[in-house]
Amino acid sequence: MKSLFLKIFLSFWLAQALIVALVVIATVVFRPQTESPFWEFIKEHTAQQLVSAYEAGGPSSLNRQIDQLNKTFRFQAYLFDDQGKELAGRTPPAWARRLSQGQEPQSLLMQRFSSRRFVTHDVTLDDGHRYLMVAEVPPRPWLPLLRQKPPITGFTILALAVLVSGIVCYFLGRYLTSDVRRLRAATQQLAAGDLSARADAPRGRRRDEIAQLVRDFNTMAGRLQDLVNAQSRLLNDISHELRSPLARLNVALGLAWQRTGTEAHSVLERIETEATRLNELIGRLLTLARLEGGEDGVQRAPIALDELVRDVAKDADFEAQSRQCRVRCVIQDETNVLGSPSLLHSAVENVVRNAMRHTREGTEVEIQLVRESSAGRDEAVVRVSDHGPGVPQESLDKLFRPFYRLDDARGRQTGGVGLGLAITERAVRLHGGTVRASNRPEGGLMVEIRLPLEVEIQSEVTPAPEGTPVRTV
């Protein structure tokens, strides 16, 4: 069966058919039969037998007759006189007492869903004595299922119908949603950056809409992975190819410095400045391409993050003096993480330099390092805050995209090309952390870096061998 529509339609149809069939059977089985002339004859004959037994032999003879009826037909009967006294000397149940008083034996709801049926019949003798027989009617003898003790009631039938429909719908739901659950898990992995995530192929030879959706998703994920890998390779190849002509340009620039006079020095200085910027840009592109590939090429090792942050703050504070601003570092907790010292240094430094470029003159950039617990694990949290104009709310999530700038004029003024924060985001994600930006209520931007502590990932990453130098600058 290829169509998901047919599967849903036929399954629900089957469930509803079973319910209707059970309801019809219950209605037919438990329909009262007091309208039948034959049944009226049975009631009258039984009442006459009980009255005759009592008139002939008293309570003892009546008891024997009642026991005989109960043994033969499962007919539980009681005989009352016109004063409401039970003549066999037995203690009648509540339903019999209510019937003898002209009341209903049970509620209307119980009567509708119960297989128990009660009858009464008056017998008046010639001498004026009046007797009342009340009895519980046995289930129909031609349905063996209903002769069980206790007999199956309407409530049981209704519960059975609900159970059957529930079982059918349960397996239907599991069958229809199993592939959807696997598809959702693969989608979450893909959204988290795992481009190799694929949904498990549908079991058997399913060719319905969900199976086709799973196959289409896997095709899409494979195509997306190929495109991203191709983009990373292109970026990496272009960066490498640019290095050679740039190196020759630097050699030619050096020769030009030696062969030209002082009147050309300003032009050569401009060329040298642009060549330096181009060299830095290529270096950042190579770093970004390496991070996009998911590998940093450096053996990971334990890092004292508090020392690393202090070093970054010290260098940044020295450079910030040219803009009449300061960089202040607040270390609340000593924290150790596991990773690449150079990458983490670059990640923190890029955020701090970005804050220095945009904070107002005469203000300070604050770097805060604390230890917090989030989602059941301990994390090192680095917060970098500035006193700049902030970022529009709709642009906060775009800050970590490569080459993204709020406007070209701002990029030219600050000298940024939109790669620093992108490198930070990839480096932090490579270390199992997260980074996000938010506007401060008092003004300015705050970038928050969260990294798992060394104790949280010690079992997942193999530390560097002893003797491996660790750079924390």
ABEGO torsion letter per residue (X at the ends): XABAAAAAAAAAAAAAAAAAAAAAAAAAAABBAAABAAAAAAAAAAAAAAAAAAAAAEAAAAAAAAAAAAAAAGBBBBBBBAAGBBAAGBBBBAAAAAAAAGBBABBAAAAAABABBBBBBBBBBAAGBBBBBBBBBBBBAABAAAABOBBBBAAAAAAAAAAAAAAAAAAAAAAAAAAAAAAAAAAAAAAAGBAABBBBBBBEABABAAAAAAAAAAAAAAAAAAAAAAAAAAAAAAAAAAAAAAAAAAAAAAAAAAABBAAAAAAAAAAAAAAAAAAAAAAAAAAAAAAAAGBAGBBBBBBBAAAAAAAAAAAAAAAAAAAGBBBBBBBABBBBBBEBAAAAAAAAAAAAAAAAAABBBGBBBBBBBBBBBBGGBBBBBBBBBBABAEBBAAAAAAAABBGBBABAAAAAAAGBAGAAAAAAAAAAAAAGBBBBBBBBAAEEBBBBBBBBBAAAAAAABBBBBBGBBBBAX
